[in-house]
Every structure is written in structure tokens, then in C-alpha cells.
Amino acid sequence: MVNVIARSRLKSGCMEEYLRILKANVPTVLAEEGCLRYEPCLDVDADPAKGEYVTILESWESQAHLQAHLATKHMAAFRDAVAPLREENNVLVVTPA
């Protein structure tokens, strides 16, 4: 199993649009082979003065499943749609010890 923590810092005022696009994509991702979890999350103690962040927690059966996910047309469309809304995106891929 591999886990992904994908954290995006959004441009000011873009949270609502970003979440709309993201939530529309969630059912498609969850239906992918090997997807165990794909969950958008918001900071509990968010401080808008420090930026607006969205974190996606993902779990995949294998690295191969994650790679297949990243190569899908719907993820390419998602990345294109949210690119103008993000300041930065950081992805951490980990596996259980």
C-alpha cells in the first residue's frame, strides 16, 4: 500500500471553485482500480492570513495503481482545471513502515 498527502496552497478567493472541481472528481477517483481512499480535507485551525490550503489524503493498493491514477484523463483534466487556482502544490508519497 502507498499513501499520498497532496497539499495545495490556493490563491486568495479560490477555495470555493477549487473545492467544486475537486469534489466533482472524487467519485471518479474512488471508482478507480486500487483506490482505497481519496479524501479532501481542510485545516482545522485554518488561518487565512497564512493562506488557504486543501489537503487530499489518498491510499492506493500499490505504486502501480497510483501511477495509473496519475496517468488518467480525468486527473489530467483536474490538474489543468485547478492550475490557475493554486499557488503551489506539494505531494508526499509514503508507505507503511
C-alpha positions in Angstrom: 0.0 0.0 0.0 1.1 3.6 -0.7 -0.3 6.7 0.9 -0.3 10.1 -0.6 -0.6 13.5 1.1 -1.2 16.1 -1.5 -1.3 19.7 -0.2 -2.2 22.7 -2.2 -2.0 26.4 -1.3 -4.7 28.2 -3.1 -4.7 31.7 -4.5 -6.8 34.1 -2.4 -10.5 33.7 -3.1 -10.2 30.4 -5.0 -11.3 28.0 -2.3 -14.9 27.6 -3.4 -14.1 27.0 -7.1 -11.2 24.6 -6.2 -13.5 22.5 -3.9 -16.2 22.4 -6.5 -13.8 21.0 -9.1 -12.2 18.6 -6.6 -15.4 17.2 -5.2 -16.8 16.6 -8.7 -13.7 14.4 -9.4 -13.8 12.4 -6.1 -16.3 9.8 -7.2 -14.4 9.1 -10.4 -11.1 8.6 -8.5 -12.8 6.4 -5.8 -14.0 4.2 -8.7 -10.5 3.6 -10.0 -9.0 0.2 -9.5 -6.7 0.1 -6.5 -8.1 3.3 -4.8 -8.7 2.7 -1.1 -9.1 6.3 0.0 -9.3 9.7 -1.7 -10.4 12.3 0.8 -10.3 16.1 0.6 -9.5 17.8 3.9 -9.3 21.3 5.2 -7.1 22.6 8.1 -9.0 22.5 11.4 -7.3 25.7 12.6 -7.0 27.5 9.2 -5.6 31.0 9.3 -6.5 32.7 6.1 -3.7 35.2 6.7 -1.2 32.3 6.2 -3.0 31.1 3.0 -5.8 28.8 2.1 -4.9 25.1 2.0 -6.6 21.9 0.8 -5.0 18.5 1.6 -6.0 15.3 -0.2 -5.4 12.1 1.7 -5.1 9.1 -0.6 -4.4 5.4 -0.2 -3.6 3.0 -3.1 -3.2 -0.7 -3.2 0.2 -0.3 -4.9 2.6 2.1 -6.5 1.4 0.8 -9.9 -2.2 1.8 -9.0 -1.0 5.3 -8.0 0.9 5.6 -11.3 -2.1 4.5 -13.3 -4.3 7.1 -11.4 -1.9 9.9 -12.2 -2.0 9.0 -15.9 -5.8 9.0 -16.3 -7.5 11.6 -18.5 -9.7 12.8 -15.6 -6.6 13.6 -13.5 -5.0 15.5 -16.4 -8.3 17.5 -16.8 -8.3 18.1 -13.0 -4.7 19.4 -12.9 -5.5 21.7 -15.9 -8.7 23.0 -14.3 -7.1 23.8 -10.9 -3.7 25.0 -12.0 -4.8 28.7 -12.2 -6.3 28.4 -8.7 -3.2 27.1 -6.9 -0.1 29.0 -5.7 1.8 25.7 -5.0 1.2 22.0 -4.7 3.3 19.6 -2.6 2.9 15.8 -2.8 4.4 13.3 -0.3 4.1 9.6 -1.1 4.8 7.2 1.8 4.4 3.5 2.6 3.7 1.9 6.0 6.9 1.0 7.9 
